[in-house]
């Protein structure tokens, strides 16, 4: 904050600059002496002298010993007033223009809602605060010799810890040098879009799909081609020529299907045949209920094919506010991706990377994931029981075997009424999110309304209350 003596000086400077810009003080015009200026403004002569010195340093005023200050002779006279020009679109690059044409960003979640079924959120009470605090403290107790920029590919300790974790938890064998740490899965998708795609390239994408991924491909100038999914995941038989396929094989977002073994093999064969890349987003891969998590595509890939890029994140295991994710890349791609990461934001936060490495090394991260899986299983059971009791055969649940959300299909409500349902639910203090927003624009979708119901941030009592409000809104719409 400015000191008490600085504030009058800044006001004096602003008044003189305004007079110059408005033409009342033309170039060469004499200004009051510092003594006269101090008397006029009711300040000390020191404050007036300091104001003149600052104006001289900025080039507005010229002063000589024993003479009054004058407005600098080289200043241009003010331009004549002109009507403001008509608003014109900003001159953006092709990339910027494509960004501007994308749908507006969705609003953030609202704490005003009594119950919010927004997917992608977690309960603050689930965060392992004590282990994380210990990991941060340990990282601070081992400071680097110097504060410097780190490796853009990521902290070597974290990359090594992630390589071990991925082998133990996901059956994915990779060297630490194949991992690039990114700022969450969205940055990983964006880097893939910008490094692997040229304008006009085709991208095979599931339909419905994670819409921010589709937007990243559109921003890169690529052409997303939607491919329907069914109970076995992406329908690989219809894949044609494309530069890249974006898939969520362990838990399809949003419908929840697991890509079958036959289709996994077909997808990898397609990538080898077409010379295409496969971006495997392991969305919610750690959370599968009743059976072990499905191994990732990268673990199935034949040695030497190296067409799969594996994308993981801690957003669903720790917190979406912790912007840390990772790409496991074919060795030939590591250098260009590290360079792109360096140009994007240098590297992820060094302190948070070091803390996550210690959390994994100590075993605390995997213990936390196991606890979180049990808590989410209890929430899932509460949600399914509440939906069965409240809606019965009028609704069908899909994707409940894994992940942190389900899709609720409302058998008696047409798809066209999804926006009405969402609006009425919002008025009743209930946050609902339509599945229709995740389908490719103009693509085929079921003719019944569907909702993506996230439950990971809610307690069992909140889940029961949310389902009760949903039933009340649906009954009101049927009347």
N, C-alpha and C positions, 0 to 999 in steps of 0.2 A: 504494500500500500504506500501511497505518497505520504511524505511527512507534511506537517502543517505548513512549513515554509515553502515546500515545493508546489502546493496547490495554487496559491496566488500567482506564482511564476508561470505555471502552465496556463492559467487563464489569460495572463498578459500575452503570452506567446500565441494562444489561439485567437485573441482579438486582433493582433497585428497581422497574422497570416490571413484571417478573414478579410481584413481591409485590403490587403494586397490582391487577393483573388477576386474581390468584388470591384477592383479598379479605383477604390477610394484612396489608395496609397500607390501611386504609379512608380515605376522604376526611377531611382534617383531622388525620390522625395525625402526630405529631412524628417527625422523622427525626434520626439522630445529627448532631452538629455536624460541620463539615468536619474538625476536628482528630481527633475520635473515629472518624470514618469512615476517615480516612487511617491511623490506628493499626490499626483492625480489618482493613483490606485490605493493610496493609504497603506503602502507596504514599506519595508526597509529599503534603503538604497542597495543593499547587498542582493536582495531579491530581484530588484529591477535590473541590476548589472548582470546577474546570472541569467535572466530571461533574454537579455540582448546577446550574451555570449552563446547561448544555445541557438538562437536564431541565426547568428553568424556562422556557427558550425554547420547548420543545415542549409546555408546558402541564401537565406532570405534577406540578410542585413549585412552591410559593409560598415566597418568602423575604423577610425584612425585616432590615435592619441590626440587629445585636445580638441576634437571635432565631434559634432553631433552625429549619431548613427544615421545612415541613410538606407533606403530600400535598395537592394542590389540592382545594379544597372542592367544586368543580363537577363532579368526575368521577363518573360513574355507577357504582354498585356492580356487581360482576360478576353476570351473569345466572346463575341456577341451571343446573347441568348438566342437559342434556337428551339423550336418545338422538339420534344423528345421523339426519337425515331420510333417507328412502328415496331412492336415486338416481333423479333425474328427468331426462328429456331436456332439453338446454339450450333456452332460449327463443330460437329463431332467427327471423329474418325469413323470408319466403317464399323469397327468394333463398338464404339460408343453409340452409334446409331442403332445397332442391333440391341444393345442393352436398353436403350430408351424405348424400344418397341415392345419389350417384354411386359407381361402383366405386372401391376404394382405389387410391391412387397406386402405380404399379409401383416395385419396389425399384430403387435405383441399380445401375449396373454393378459387377461384382465383379472386382477385380484378382487374385482367387485362381484364376480360370479360366485354363487354359493357352491357349485360343483362344476369343475371344468374337466371334460374328458379329452383335453388336448393330448395328442400323442407326442412323444419325444421329450417329455418332462419327467423328472424324478422327484421323489420325496426328499427334502433336505435332511430329514432324520436318518435316511439310509446312507448318507455320505460318511465314509470312515474318517471322521474328523480327527480322532486321536492318532491313529496310524499316520494320517497325512501330516499332522502337525509334527510328529516325530521325524518323519522323512524330511520335511522342510528344515527342521532344526539340524538334522544330521548333514544336510546339504550345506547349510550355513556354517557348520563347524569345520567343513572342509573347503574353504574358499579357494578359488584358483590363485595362482601366483600373481596374475594380473587380471584386471577387468578388460576383456577384449571381446571382439566378435568371435562367435563360435563357428563350428563346422556347419555350413548350410544344410548338410544332409542329416544333422542331428548329433546330439551328445553321444560319443562312442559308448559310454557306459549304458545309456538307455537303449541304443541299438542292439547291444549285446544282450541286455536283459529281455528285450522284446523277442529276439531270435529264440532264446530259451523258452520263453512263455508260449510262443506260437507253436513250438514243437510239442510241449507238454499238453497244452490245452486244445490245440486245433489240428495237431498232426501235420503241421506245415514245416517242412525242413528248408531252412535258408541260412545264408551267412549274414552276419551283422552288416557287412558291406553292401548287401542288397536292399537295405532298409533306408528310406528317406522319411524323416519325421516331418509332418505337415501340421498346419493349423486346423485340424479337424477334417472330417471326410469331405466337406464342401470344397476346401482348398485342394484336396487331393483330386477331386473330380475336375476342378477348373484347370489344374496343371495338366492333367491327362488330355483335356479338350484342346488346350493351347499348344501342347507339344506333339500330339499325335494326329491332329486333324487339320486339314486345310479347308478354306471355304468351298462348299459344294460337296464335301465328302459325306457319305452316308453312314449313319450310326444306327445299328439295330438296338432298339430299346423296348423293354417290356411295356405292356399296356394293360392295366394302369401301371404307373411308375412314380418314383420320387420326382416330383416336378422340378425342384431346383437343379437336378442333374440334367433334365431336358433343357432347362434354360441355359445352363453352362454350355451345352453343345450348340444351341442356337446362337449364343453370343459369339462363339468361335466361328460362326458361319456355316456350320455343318447342317446336315439335313437329317433330323431324327425320324426313323421309320418305325412306327409302332408295330409290335407283334403281340398277339393275344397270349394270355396265360390261362392255364387250366389247373386241374388238381395235381399235375406233374410239373408245373412251372411253365417256363417259356416253351412255346411250340417251335422247336428247332427245325422241323421239317420244312418250314416256309422261309428259312433264312436265305437271303440272296447275297449279291455282292455288296460288301460294306467294308469300311476301314476299321470299324471298331464295334464291339457289342458290349453294352452295359447291362449287367445282370445282378440280381440279388438272389443267388441260388440257395443259400442256407435258410432263408426266410424271406420269400418274395414280398417286397413292399408294394402295395399294402395288403394284398390278399392272403399272404401267409403260406403259400404253397412251397414245398421243398422240391427243387429240381431233381428229377429221378436220375438214377445212375445211367440209364440208357441215354437220356437227353444230355447229361453231362458229357458222356463220351461223344455224342453227336456234335455238341457245341465245340469241343476241342478239335475234333476232326475238321469241322467247318473252318475254324481259325487257321489250322495248318494248310488247308486246301486254298483258302482265299488269301493267305498271308495277312490276316487281320489280327487285331489285338482284342483281348477279352478283358474288360475292366470288371473285376469281381468285387462288389461292395458287400462285405460280410456283415450286413445289417442285422443287429441283434443275434449274432451267431452264438454268443455264449449262453443264451437263454432258450433252452429247449426243455420241455417238461415231459418226464416219463422215460425218455431215452437219451442216450448220449448225443451231444451236438454233432451235426453232420460235418464230415471232413470237407474242407474247401476244395474248390476246383484245382487250385495250385498244387495240392497234395496229390491229385490224380494225374497231373500232366506228365507225359512221357519226357524223359530226360532229353534235353537238346531242343525240344520244341519251343519252349520259352516264349509263349504267346500270351501268358496270363499276367496281369497286374493285380495284386491283391491289396484291397483297401480296408483298413480297420481303424477303430477309434475307441477312445475311452468315454465318449459322450453318454453312452447308455450304461456303462459299468460304474463310472465315477460321477461325472456331471457334464451336461452340455456346456456349462459355463467354463469348463477347463478345456481350452482349445488345443487339444493334442490328438493327433491321429498319426497314421503311418501307412506308407506304401511299401510293399515288397515287390521289387522290380526285377525283371531280367537284367543280368549284369551290364549289358550294353546300354541300358537306359539310365543307369544311376548317374553318370556324369552330367548329361543334359538336364535331368530333373534337379540335381543339386544346384546347377547353375541357375535354372529358372527360380528355384526357391530363394537363392541368394538375391536375385534381382527383385523378387516380390517383397520379401520382408526380412532379408538377411538370414534369419533362422528363428525357430520357436524360442520362447522364453527359456533361458538357460537354467534358472532356478527351478522352474516347474519340471523341466526335463530331468534334472538331477534328482528331484524329489520322487518323481515317478519311477526312475531307475531303482532307487533305494526301496520303494514300496514293493516293486516286483522282486528284487533280490532277496528281501527279507521273508517273502512268502505271504506278506500281509495282503497283497493285491488279490491273489487267488483265494485266500480265505474270505476276503470281502465278497468276491464274485459268488462263492458258494452260499454265503449268507444272503446275498441279494437274490439269488435264484430261489431260495426257500421263501423269502418274503414275497417275491413276485408270484410264486406259485399259490400262496395263500390269497393274494389279491385276485388273481385269475379265478380261483375257485369261487370266491365270493361274488365276482362279477357274473360268472356263468350261472350260478345258482339264482342270483337275483333276476337275471334276464329270463331264465326258464320260468320262474314263478310269476313274473310280471307280464310277460308277453306270450309265453307258450308257443304254439305253432304259428302264430302271426309273425314270428321273426326267426331267422336262421343265422347262426353264428359261423363264421369262417376264420381260419387262421389261428385257432386257439391253441394249437400244439406247441407254438414257439413264440418268441418275441414278447413285446410289452404292450401290445394292442390286439384287438380283434376287429373284424369287420362284421357289422350287424346289418343284415339285409332285412328290410321291412316288407314282408310279402304282400301286404294290402295297400301300400302307399306307392304311387307312381313316382318314377325318377324325377319327373318335372316338378314335384313338390318338395324336393330337398331344400331349396332356398327358403321356402315358407316354413318348413319344420325348423330349420336352423334359427330363423328370425324369431319365431314364437318361443323356442327354447331359450334363446338369449333373454327375451323379456321375462321369462320365468326363472332367471338366474342360473341357467344351465348352458354350459359350453358344449356344442356339438359341431362335428366337422364332417362334411359330406364327402363320400368317396368319389363323386362325379368330378370334383376338381382335379383329381389325379389321373383321369383318362386323357388320352391324346385328343386335342380339340377336333371335333368332327368325327371321332372314331366311334366304333360300336361299343355299347355297354349294356348291361342288363336294364330292363325297363322298370325295375323296382328301385325304390330309394335305398341307399346304403350309407352307413356311417362308419367312420374310423374311430373306434372307442379306445382311447389310451387310459391305462389304469395304474401305471407305475408310480404316479405322484399322489395317489389317493389312499386313504385309510378305508377299512372295510365299511365303517359307518357312512363315510362319504359316498362310497360306491352304491350302497343301498339307497341312500337319499337321491343320488343322481338318477338311478333307474326308476325310482318312484316318480320323480318329476318328468322323466321321459314318458312314462306311461300316461301321466295326466295330460301332457301336451298332445300325445297321439289320440287319446280319447276325445279331447276337445276338437281336434281336427276331423274326427269321424262324425261328429254331431252336425 
